[in-house]
Amino acid sequence: MSAYQLGSLRIVFAALFLITIGLKTLPKIPRGQWKFIVITSLFGTFIPAFLFSIAQKEIDSSISAILNSLTPLNALLFGIVIFKLDYKRNQIFGVCIGLMGSLLLVFNGALHHPNQNYYYAILIFIASVCYAINVNLINKYLSNLSPLTITTGNFTVMLLPALVILLTSGFFSDIHIEKVQHSVVFILILGIVGTGIANIIFYKLIQISTPVFATSVTYLIPIIAFSWGMLDNETLTLVQLLGAVIILLGVYLSNIKS
């Protein structure tokens, strides 16, 4: 299955699930807020879904998960620069440390895994920037809406573009569908649980906390992804593990408010 088929099918499954349970909440979205629903759908899911799908063809999932931990740092940076959030000196220091850790992780990975194209790690970084923009937008412009309303609105907007990509990718050819039946089951789980339900919970967390705190759930992603990666025979060098620790230290410092 191609990266575009994976990304679009994941969105389609999540959209169908969310429309089923949340369609009645869409009239609660004021007309003036639909533009923010569209923008957050792009930055929060649509663009990252394809960036991750493309990158995973070239680099290990554990590396992607560690780089995704830069999301809280980016959320802080964009919050300060664009959304005028208050900040402390130690938070800026944490951002710098986190960026150093990510560079160490990528360059050492490229050195020890010449068969992998670590230029694709840039896509994961871009995805983390998209997530950071998204959480700040939701916190500032959509905090009056319920998480289910926001999520259903997002995926309703994305459903048609995702279907167009899926239709033009050759996914529905008889031969292709027969080959990927097993994979589709797992994408269904990813779409409903890992995307639809996860987004509802995540948007609730944004509303009851801060964008930086909410994105701190990415602390746990590397641990879980590395555990799954070991089952799939992925490996990390000691220097890469050091880079991961440095990133998490930077994220920790960026979340200290005093």
Summary of the structure (lengths in Angstrom):
residues: 258
radius of gyration: 18.5
end to end distance: 48.0
largest distance: 59.8
contacts: 893
relative contact order: 0.21
helix: 82%
strand: 0%
